[in-house]
């Protein structure tokens, strides 16, 4: 192998290896969120039976990315790694092209919520990566391991497998190391739900379909043209069908655009609950049928203790039906008041089912997975007893 080809191969190895490790780590930081994204693809391809395994698949995919990237940098098992990289990037490239061309998934989740990419951006990224991997694949026989002892390579590979999978398993059972979502600790939610002063949101044109009463000619005009040309005065034209909205300019995106909390009757309690000036516990169990009921029972005991000691309000947010909520509430004798919200914002609040947010005056003071929820004495010492 000549020196120029050698350096090109090394560059491709380093670039691809680091990118795969970075991509895998970002997703392994939040495999539950990546699992939600996979469910969108399962819906598109009619493989709904995989939904219950989405998080497990997410952990494996994240771990595989980290493992392949690390092995590529080390030069271990070069032929197998080259094949793995090629098959994986071909699969990713197909998915991102399908998402972009058919507009079925708005974000691929390639870098999780840390670096949102549009489907076309993701597809272009995968094409570039495919070019690098093709260089690696064609020259795979020239990749030499940094460590030649087979036993040592096996030990290191085994350790990489454990670490690669272990990161995702840990964050599924606890919480992401870094929270990239708008409900993270320290955020003031009401500020993230409103358009900041001076900012402009998305701008739309309303498109009317007009039909000439005599000739039958049809044409589409925007609401601005309709008013400016005073077409509403012309009795020869009539509006047919429903007006359409067309995005003409992308504006500021409110971080929390979709949170609406209601009671069983549909009455809006969003501001009352979110802006409570006192400490309050918000229990999130977006799907009560899949929720860990033992954990809910322990959270309920904590809520009772907090209510008795400090009159702290506790509420349960779910997207399940009122009938299901009543059934679980009666079964567990829940103290928490039950309110309802869409599953999408609830899944973003905390990556656990159930999870708990401690809030005060609109700010997320802290949040926990049910596996890491502290006992009352700890919360009392750290928060409640200080006020």
Legacy VTK file of the C-alpha trace (Angstrom):
# vtk DataFile Version 3.0
C-alpha trace
ASCII
DATASET POLYDATA
POINTS 387 float
0.000 0.000 0.000
1.466 3.371 -0.994
1.764 6.162 1.566
-1.073 8.317 0.127
-3.511 5.400 0.266
-2.285 4.572 3.761
-2.997 8.092 5.055
-6.422 8.187 3.364
-7.335 4.884 4.992
-6.182 6.124 8.390
-8.153 9.341 8.007
-11.276 7.389 7.076
-10.786 5.060 10.048
-10.335 7.884 12.542
-13.204 9.977 11.167
-15.628 7.058 10.936
-14.588 5.502 14.224
-14.941 8.711 16.216
-18.251 9.577 14.553
-19.698 6.136 15.303
-18.539 6.342 18.918
-19.958 9.854 19.285
-23.269 8.891 17.671
-23.534 5.763 19.796
-22.726 7.587 23.032
-25.224 10.372 22.332
-27.992 7.836 21.759
-26.850 5.579 24.618
-27.215 8.611 26.875
-30.958 8.352 26.194
-31.872 4.978 24.654
-35.451 5.329 25.886
-35.845 8.422 23.681
-34.172 6.603 20.791
-36.628 3.764 21.379
-39.525 6.196 20.935
-37.980 7.229 17.616
-37.664 3.595 16.546
-41.372 3.144 17.236
-42.077 5.800 14.606
-40.164 3.719 12.065
-41.959 0.555 13.206
-45.245 2.349 12.564
-44.142 3.403 9.068
-43.087 -0.126 8.086
-45.975 -1.884 9.820
-43.774 -3.717 12.329
-45.781 -2.699 15.402
-44.971 -6.014 17.091
-41.487 -4.605 17.748
-42.801 -1.694 19.844
-42.499 -3.599 23.110
-38.842 -4.295 22.311
-37.948 -0.803 21.051
-35.799 0.166 24.043
-33.902 -3.148 23.976
-33.254 -2.710 20.247
-32.144 0.887 20.919
-29.629 -0.263 23.538
-28.222 -2.887 21.146
-27.949 -0.448 18.210
-26.228 2.186 20.382
-23.855 -0.406 21.784
-23.088 -1.736 18.295
-22.195 1.753 17.053
-19.831 2.342 19.980
-18.287 -1.114 19.630
-17.723 -0.929 15.865
-16.232 2.557 16.151
-13.822 1.526 18.902
-12.781 -1.698 17.132
-12.196 0.237 13.904
-9.837 2.633 15.673
-7.994 -0.265 17.301
-7.876 -2.256 14.055
-9.337 -5.362 15.710
-11.265 -7.940 13.643
-10.941 -5.657 10.624
-12.843 -7.742 8.086
-15.798 -8.378 10.380
-15.891 -4.736 11.487
-15.753 -3.513 7.877
-18.720 -5.700 6.959
-20.613 -4.563 10.056
-20.008 -0.897 9.274
-21.068 -1.309 5.639
-24.298 -3.147 6.466
-25.161 -0.698 9.233
-24.578 2.417 7.116
-26.536 0.944 4.184
-29.442 0.316 6.550
-29.222 3.832 8.050
-28.948 5.408 4.591
-32.072 3.604 3.425
-34.002 4.735 6.507
-32.968 8.371 6.243
-33.700 8.490 2.499
-37.103 6.906 3.019
-37.875 9.364 5.846
-36.785 12.361 3.785
-38.343 11.402 0.451
-41.695 10.243 1.814
-41.729 12.712 4.743
-42.770 10.037 7.219
-40.384 10.751 10.141
-39.462 14.362 10.848
-36.194 13.642 12.677
-34.052 10.532 12.379
-32.667 10.651 15.929
-29.125 10.046 14.638
-27.639 12.172 17.411
-30.596 11.986 19.789
-32.043 15.228 21.108
-28.557 16.734 21.426
-28.189 17.574 17.720
-31.551 17.419 15.922
-31.179 16.822 12.178
-33.780 16.977 9.448
-34.229 13.791 7.380
-32.414 15.324 4.387
-29.509 16.453 6.582
-29.344 12.949 8.012
-29.385 11.403 4.543
-26.541 13.635 3.329
-24.578 12.802 6.485
-25.065 9.087 5.817
-23.985 9.446 2.164
-20.734 11.101 3.264
-20.196 8.421 5.881
-20.949 5.731 3.308
-18.132 7.078 1.120
-15.670 6.824 4.018
-16.846 3.324 4.910
-16.497 2.161 1.304
-12.838 3.208 1.427
-12.457 1.210 4.644
-14.280 -1.790 3.199
-12.245 -1.889 -0.017
-8.993 -1.632 1.944
-10.007 -3.802 4.915
-7.172 -6.267 4.345
-4.654 -3.480 4.964
-5.989 -2.664 8.440
-3.530 -3.951 11.019
-4.427 -4.264 14.716
-2.669 -1.951 17.157
-2.244 -4.953 19.470
-1.166 -8.233 17.895
-1.637 -10.602 20.825
-4.902 -12.464 20.174
-5.659 -13.074 23.863
-5.263 -9.387 24.736
-7.445 -8.395 21.783
-10.171 -10.757 22.983
-10.066 -9.358 26.524
-10.246 -5.759 25.272
-13.078 -6.623 22.874
-15.058 -8.304 25.652
-14.559 -5.243 27.864
-15.740 -2.980 25.031
-18.875 -5.098 24.589
-19.686 -4.783 28.297
-19.069 -1.025 28.345
-20.933 -0.387 25.063
-24.067 -2.170 26.230
-23.644 -1.183 29.875
-23.986 2.548 29.197
-27.405 2.122 27.595
-28.595 -0.380 30.208
-27.590 2.038 32.975
-29.360 5.070 31.500
-32.543 3.061 30.809
-32.739 2.053 34.460
-31.760 5.425 35.859
-31.807 8.635 33.803
-29.668 10.152 31.012
-26.288 11.473 32.141
-27.039 14.713 30.282
-30.632 15.877 29.864
-31.088 17.612 26.497
-34.862 17.972 26.849
-36.733 21.165 27.848
-37.929 19.613 31.116
-34.433 19.269 32.532
-33.505 20.216 36.073
-33.334 23.994 36.583
-35.571 24.956 33.643
-38.474 27.349 34.137
-41.275 25.706 32.177
-43.661 28.670 31.701
-40.837 30.590 29.990
-40.315 27.692 27.596
-43.997 27.497 26.748
-44.352 31.091 25.543
-42.914 33.067 22.629
-40.155 35.365 24.002
-40.559 39.097 23.537
-39.193 40.211 20.187
-39.327 36.754 18.639
-41.630 35.831 15.765
-43.192 32.416 15.373
-43.850 30.497 12.174
-45.606 32.574 9.534
-48.333 31.052 7.425
-50.410 32.056 4.435
-54.025 30.975 4.270
-54.702 29.598 0.786
-58.201 29.839 -0.654
-59.454 27.822 -3.608
-61.669 30.032 -5.774
-64.050 28.871 -8.483
-65.507 31.082 -11.202
-69.263 30.679 -11.208
-69.599 31.004 -15.007
-66.485 29.418 -16.529
-65.811 26.895 -13.767
-62.162 27.982 -13.651
-60.430 27.298 -10.354
-57.443 29.075 -8.868
-55.649 29.260 -5.554
-54.811 32.589 -3.892
-53.387 33.542 -0.530
-55.411 35.472 2.007
-53.183 38.504 1.352
-53.946 38.481 -2.383
-57.614 37.812 -1.682
-57.837 40.935 0.474
-55.435 43.160 -1.511
-57.201 42.512 -4.841
-60.589 42.727 -3.129
-61.626 39.425 -4.632
-64.190 39.113 -1.882
-66.151 41.876 -3.673
-66.228 40.005 -6.979
-69.433 37.996 -7.044
-68.155 35.911 -9.973
-65.780 34.049 -7.677
-66.708 31.816 -4.770
-64.568 30.007 -2.203
-64.818 26.235 -2.398
-63.513 23.692 0.067
-61.670 24.480 3.287
-58.830 27.012 3.396
-55.314 25.540 3.597
-52.400 26.773 5.691
-49.009 27.069 4.007
-45.800 27.724 5.918
-44.008 30.647 4.293
-41.341 31.405 6.885
-39.951 29.349 9.724
-39.894 31.308 12.957
-38.808 30.819 16.561
-39.658 27.358 17.852
-41.093 27.347 21.365
-39.258 24.567 23.281
-42.483 23.314 24.883
-45.291 23.832 22.332
-47.539 20.902 23.160
-48.077 20.641 26.920
-51.724 20.877 27.921
-52.887 19.359 31.191
-56.595 18.727 31.742
-58.846 16.955 34.187
-61.186 14.127 33.191
-63.749 16.681 31.996
-61.278 18.428 29.686
-60.824 21.558 31.823
-57.393 23.134 31.390
-55.220 23.017 34.534
-51.855 23.573 32.833
-50.942 26.939 34.322
-52.328 26.127 37.756
-50.197 23.000 38.064
-47.062 24.189 36.304
-46.900 27.576 38.072
-47.663 26.338 41.592
-45.550 28.636 43.837
-45.017 25.884 46.432
-43.182 22.608 46.264
-45.251 20.053 44.394
-44.614 16.540 43.194
-45.550 15.700 39.627
-45.690 11.969 39.026
-45.473 11.063 35.345
-46.825 7.694 34.238
-47.591 8.214 30.590
-48.892 4.665 30.097
-50.445 3.178 33.234
-50.842 -0.244 31.623
-47.062 -0.462 31.184
-46.154 1.438 34.335
-44.260 -0.201 37.197
-47.043 -0.478 39.784
-44.702 -1.335 42.662
-42.839 1.891 41.944
-46.128 3.814 41.795
-47.057 2.410 45.185
-43.739 3.548 46.693
-44.144 7.002 45.120
-47.650 7.151 46.585
-46.288 6.411 50.068
-43.775 9.242 49.636
-46.548 11.586 48.463
-48.638 10.748 51.530
-45.700 11.445 53.843
-45.004 14.778 52.108
-48.676 15.774 52.317
-48.906 14.949 56.019
-45.684 16.763 56.909
-45.840 19.829 54.650
-49.199 19.707 52.842
-47.307 19.234 49.560
-49.563 18.699 46.577
-48.949 15.651 44.404
-50.484 15.023 40.988
-50.299 12.156 38.536
-50.021 12.963 34.822
-50.946 10.263 32.340
-52.117 9.804 28.769
-54.063 6.681 29.691
-57.852 6.647 29.712
-59.824 7.944 32.679
-61.164 4.427 33.227
-57.651 2.977 33.434
-56.548 5.819 35.736
-59.525 5.196 38.046
-58.766 1.483 38.123
-55.112 1.982 39.069
-55.977 4.762 41.520
-58.452 2.530 43.327
-56.153 -0.470 43.300
-53.216 1.436 44.793
-55.290 3.870 46.859
-53.440 6.758 45.218
-53.306 10.066 47.039
-52.271 11.904 43.891
-54.851 13.824 41.885
-55.052 12.499 38.334
-54.711 14.769 35.309
-54.275 14.037 31.630
-51.870 15.126 28.895
-50.655 13.884 25.527
-48.068 11.119 25.649
-45.464 13.094 23.661
-44.713 15.796 26.275
-45.051 13.276 29.109
-42.378 11.071 27.541
-40.129 14.150 27.378
-40.698 15.153 31.002
-38.848 12.185 32.459
-37.524 9.027 30.807
-39.286 6.705 33.220
-42.727 5.179 33.617
-43.278 6.266 36.344
-40.939 9.166 37.046
-41.161 12.112 39.413
-40.522 15.838 39.046
-40.187 18.119 42.044
-41.362 21.570 40.981
-41.699 24.979 42.573
-42.985 28.169 40.962
-42.672 26.723 37.455
-39.085 25.492 37.875
-37.986 21.869 37.749
-36.149 21.621 41.062
-35.171 17.983 40.528
-36.347 14.841 38.761
-35.934 11.114 39.312
-36.378 7.748 37.703
-38.375 5.466 39.991
-35.166 3.513 40.628
-33.396 6.605 41.998
-36.216 8.346 43.881
-34.917 9.326 47.347
-36.887 8.645 50.518
-38.833 11.322 52.374
-36.074 12.037 54.908
-33.607 12.805 52.127
-36.076 15.103 50.360
-36.949 16.753 53.661
-33.321 17.449 54.446
-32.429 18.607 50.938
-35.568 20.561 50.028
-38.695 20.616 52.168
-37.087 21.384 55.523
-35.044 24.301 54.178
-38.034 26.562 53.561
LINES 1 388
387 0 1 2 3 4 5 6 7 8 9 10 11 12 13 14 15 16 17 18 19 20 21 22 23 24 25 26 27 28 29 30 31 32 33 34 35 36 37 38 39 40 41 42 43 44 45 46 47 48 49 50 51 52 53 54 55 56 57 58 59 60 61 62 63 64 65 66 67 68 69 70 71 72 73 74 75 76 77 78 79 80 81 82 83 84 85 86 87 88 89 90 91 92 93 94 95 96 97 98 99 100 101 102 103 104 105 106 107 108 109 110 111 112 113 114 115 116 117 118 119 120 121 122 123 124 125 126 127 128 129 130 131 132 133 134 135 136 137 138 139 140 141 142 143 144 145 146 147 148 149 150 151 152 153 154 155 156 157 158 159 160 161 162 163 164 165 166 167 168 169 170 171 172 173 174 175 176 177 178 179 180 181 182 183 184 185 186 187 188 189 190 191 192 193 194 195 196 197 198 199 200 201 202 203 204 205 206 207 208 209 210 211 212 213 214 215 216 217 218 219 220 221 222 223 224 225 226 227 228 229 230 231 232 233 234 235 236 237 238 239 240 241 242 243 244 245 246 247 248 249 250 251 252 253 254 255 256 257 258 259 260 261 262 263 264 265 266 267 268 269 270 271 272 273 274 275 276 277 278 279 280 281 282 283 284 285 286 287 288 289 290 291 292 293 294 295 296 297 298 299 300 301 302 303 304 305 306 307 308 309 310 311 312 313 314 315 316 317 318 319 320 321 322 323 324 325 326 327 328 329 330 331 332 333 334 335 336 337 338 339 340 341 342 343 344 345 346 347 348 349 350 351 352 353 354 355 356 357 358 359 360 361 362 363 364 365 366 367 368 369 370 371 372 373 374 375 376 377 378 379 380 381 382 383 384 385 386
